[in-house]
Every structure is written in C-alpha cells, then in structure tokens.
Amino acid sequence: MYTWKHRLWAAVSAAVAVFAILASPLVAQEAEPQNSPGESTASAPDESATDEAPGGYWELGAFIGLLNDEPEYAPDHFEDQFRRDALIGARGGYTLPFGLFLQAQGSNSLVRIAVPRPDGGLDTRNVNTYFIESVIGYNVTLSSRFEAFLGGGAGVAICVPDGMASETDFAVNYGVGGRYLFANSRLAVRGDARMHQVFNAMQDTRELIGAPANESDLFALELSLGISVFLGR
C-alpha cells in the first residue's frame, strides 16, 4: 500500500525527468555560436575542429547523509515515527560523452524493526543495513559549473538485525541530484535525494519474531552530500 508520500516522491521524480528531457535540447541550442546579421556562415578552418571529440570520464566519490525510513516497521503509538540515521557510502562510475552514466554505489545505515515484548508491548531493534546497488542515469548541463541528473537502478539490501541472522533482499533505487563543479572541472560537490525500495524486506525475520508491519516493502529516503573526483575529464 503506497502512502501519499510515496506518490508525491514518484510525481516529483517524474516531473524532474520530463524537465530534463525537455531542457536538454534547449541547453545544447544555447551553446551553439550565433552569427550576427550579414555575417557569412563560412569561416576559416579551425584547427581545433580536427581534434577528437571529448570522450567519457570516470567519477569517484564519497558521501554522508541521512536515511529516513518510513514507519512500516514502527509501532503506531511510538512518538518518533520516522527514524533518521546517519548514512555513509562511496560510489564509482563512468559517464559517456552524451551524458549517460553508469555507476555502482555502496552505503551503510540503520533502519529499525518493531519487536513484541512478553508483556504485550513493543520495542524496536536496530537493523544494520548495507545497500549495494547499480545506477543508470542522465546528466543535464545547466551551466558551466552546474549539472543536474536523474537516475535509477537495482541491487540488494543486506539487513543485519541485532542478534539475528542477516537477510539479503532485492532493492531498487530512483532519485535526482546535482553537482557543482569547481574551476578545474575535476572536483565537484554532489547532492542526492534518492528513494530506496526494498521488496519483502526482512520477511523471514519478521515472521520469526512476529513483528508487525504495515507494508511488506521498506521505503527509505536517502538525503546525502558528497565530493566527487573526475578522472579523464
């Protein structure tokens, strides 16, 4: 069952995707040189025109942030319905000349699961969670210093509840972000807003301890900030 927050996130992601697709040809058109009235379109041969077109480049980065998990695994009467835990991770990938990029990333954070007590109450147990995912996305150059991007991918979430065996579940991710490039274009500050959806998260664990859950899937929103280094750009 999807909440209004899930629908809102999907709508925002779709809107950004449409904007990127529409804005990309406009940005490219503005980048083309304009001839003044009466000026001949013929020009002297440019030695630089014989140079090879810019190729792709590698991106390596690290990031920190917050992971907010929805209250699927929290008792309704708990005051802190949203768990906010620190997130740390690293990524690496390759960007093709036309803006498409492929990346792999790994991150670590905590989520929680509600555990029944013998007296009928509910406690929560920390679940150390590792996301190992691939991402395919597209860059849109908005200026000489700023790039926006959108992307999505798939991978696994390795969930390790305290004192219990780990579980590995299929996960997808989708989100948007931006990069601010420094003068040499080889270093950038990057921000991401990314939703991680883990299908049938910790199903065996929940059945074993009788943990209540409003949904079988776990939705966790990542808000992160990091540094990227470009090689070959």
Summary of the structure (lengths in Angstrom):
residues: 233
radius of gyration: 22.4
end to end distance: 44.1
largest distance: 88.2
contacts: 670
relative contact order: 0.19
helix: 18%
strand: 52%
